[in-house]
Amino acid sequence: MTVHPSLQPYADAWTHSIEAISELVLPLTEGEWNRATPCPGWSVRDVVSHIIGLECEQLGDPRPIHTLPRDLRHVVDEFTRYMEVQVDVRRHHTAPEMTSELEYTVIRRARQLRNEKRDPATLVRAPLGGQVTLEHALRLRAWDVWLHEQDLRAALGAPGNWDSPGAFVVRDMLLEMLPMVVAKRAGAPANSAVVVDVHGPVEFMRTVRVNAEGRGTVDSAPSLGPAVTLTLDWETYVRLAAGRVRPRAVADRVKLEGDTALGDAILAHFTVTP
């Protein structure tokens, strides 16, 4: 690809995940497209429809004009209504229609990325009519397709790619949001520290430090006296952070040491996806 160096890691991660998704869904029968995924309210078809729709928006295609049914319980606010349009408009598409549109969309987007000459700071289209930088938009697409690749793998019983390029994009973005979870949402006390120790295909240990003003920061230096230490595997970390599972459902996979009340509060507010 000829993209800017700062965009290349996100382009590579996106490519890896989108190609994996294409390979996963190509052989599916009609019935398999209707399997439920861990993404609330969405089937395999819905997840792929969402991916197609957002990639088309990145290409500059107009959004469909479509009225949503009133009985979609997972549609709860303006953001979820926005996302659901691209999904619901494809809900009755056949397997060949889905795979052919996905293939065509991936070809178009890959060509766009190969020919990308814009500065990473260029403002581009974002959901709900907003704008973000080109770099942030591509980072979000790498994040989104990797998470949804895992949704599809869970639904289809085909685990894998927990340490693919997209996994590290997701790791970095989740770590950026960890101080908000610990300090703001869970209300960790001032001048305290919380350690998160993750093992598995992607391993890391990070300390969230809350200063006297209640502001949190994250670093890789160990803490000698953390208020609480959370130890869990990478898959569980992702599933909790993405809202694919509730803390009580994975209680046996999360170890809390120290202030368990604070640990429970952190887990209760761990989801960072809309």
Stockholm file with secondary structure:
# STOCKHOLM 1.0

chainA/1-274         MTVHPSLQPYADAWTHSIEAISELVLPLTEGEWNRATPCPGWSVRDVVSHIIGLECEQLGDPRPIHTLPRDLRHVVDEFTRYMEVQVDVRRHHTAPEMTSELEYTVIRRARQLRNEKRDPATLVRAPLGGQVTLEHALRLRAWDVWLHEQDLRAALGAPGNWDSPGAFVVRDMLLEMLPMVVAKRAGAPANSAVVVDVHGPVEFMRTVRVNAEGRGTVDSAPSLGPAVTLTLDWETYVRLAAGRVRPRAVADRVKLEGDTALGDAILAHFTVTP
#=GR chainA/1-274 SS CCCCTTTHHHHHHHHHHHHHHHHHHTTCCTGGGGCBCSSTTCBHHHHHHHHHHHHHHHTTCCCCCCCCCSCCTTCCSHHHHHHHHHHHTTTTCCHHHHHHHHHHHHHHHHHHHHTCCSCTTCEEECGGGCEEEHHHHHHHHHHHHHHHHHHHHHHHTCCCCTTSHHHHHHHHHHHHHHHIIIIIISCCCTTEEEEEEEESSSCEEEEEEECTTSCEEEESSCCSSCSEEEEEEHHHHHHHHTTSSCGGGGGGGEEEEECHHHHHHHHHTCCCCC
#=GC SS_cons         CCCCTTTHHHHHHHHHHHHHHHHHHTTCCTGGGGCBCSSTTCBHHHHHHHHHHHHHHHTTCCCCCCCCCSCCTTCCSHHHHHHHHHHHTTTTCCHHHHHHHHHHHHHHHHHHHHTCCSCTTCEEECGGGCEEEHHHHHHHHHHHHHHHHHHHHHHHTCCCCTTSHHHHHHHHHHHHHHHIIIIIISCCCTTEEEEEEEESSSCEEEEEEECTTSCEEEESSCCSSCSEEEEEEHHHHHHHHTTSSCGGGGGGGEEEEECHHHHHHHHHTCCCCC
//
